[in-house]
Amino acid sequence: LEAMLPYLQQHFGNPSSSHHYGQEPKRAVKKARLSLMRLIQSHAPIVESLIYTGCGTETNNLAIRLALLSSLHKSDNGLLHVVTTNIEHPAISECLKAYSSGGWTPKITVAYIPVDKEGLVSAKEVIAAIQPNTALVTIMTANNEVGSIQPVFEIAKICREKHVLFHTDAAQAVGKIDLRGIADTTHGADLVTLVGHKFGAPKGIAALYIRPNCFDESERTNPENGGSILLMGGGQEGGRRGGTENVPYIVGMGRAAELLLQQRPNPMQEGSVSEGWQNNKAHMEQMREHLLSLLVNGLGKENVRTNGPLDATKRLPNTLSVGLKGVQSGALLANIGDMVACSAGSACHSTSSSTAPYSSVLKAMDVPPEDAIGTLRLSVGPGTTIEEVEFAANVIVKEARKQLGLS
């Protein structure tokens, strides 16, 4: 907020303007672009590769459309092909449904690669699903509900070798795991989605990384040659997205990225320093494991199931999805909602199907219904305290024990 205020109060010019008032906003927009690129590239950042958007949904929709329009030469009887998983964010899955149903053109078929019981997809199965008319492989970096971290670095490398565009929605992963290299020009992804509010910026700002020249290779036709393909207007963002840049929010996103890479004292190891995201990760892992242990101690190991990878290093440090056997999560949440901020699933999925008894992600993982119906999605953050964790655990355990008849 401190970094944003000058651009709300003083530097109010349009960054696309050539006059004096546009110069400082223009400089700030470029600086933020550089900071964001440092999160995803291990070599010298190429700032022109990043365009700002308004949200993750817009960004994912744009990535898919760019990939499809660039690959029309691959059409087989008028159909393109896309490979994805069965646990993607609705911004991916609903967009693909629109194309596969014929509501949008070009029409596509989709291969949905199933995840295993831990919510992980096999890189080999993803690659094996590629066909001659495959225009795009899109796999989320980490799942927003159970936290499973997908093998996107491996998939990106092989997709490049096979001359197939690869996109990853990294919204949930930025700031929680090290993503430097995912956008490297030699072996990284072609398209990467970044979302500001997932790592400390305000809601309403996001960005799409587009690998330089990726739409001009392998017989593709660059769909951007005529300018923006989604929001047409004044030619901002190098002609790739019309609309005046939201300078204060862009500055906030850039500053959040800087803080993640800033060297700070390591609270876990006296006398040493580490990057901000590393300190955050260590703290969140500690809080998450403490929360899990309190739930297990309060309800019994036989009544608590952790959804997601058994190997905690393959799970986001902030995410805990637990199934409470014999508990109805809806009833539990109704009674504790004013005390503990948790949910039965991701907020992004909560309104997509009000009649679903439990999450489609849990179904895809073959979580037993008795555990899925009692599942809670809990998240911790860099600022979460032990006192907050213990309060939340106490409230959840108390209410769950009532349902189980243990109190």
Disulfide bonds with the S-S distance in Angstrom:
none
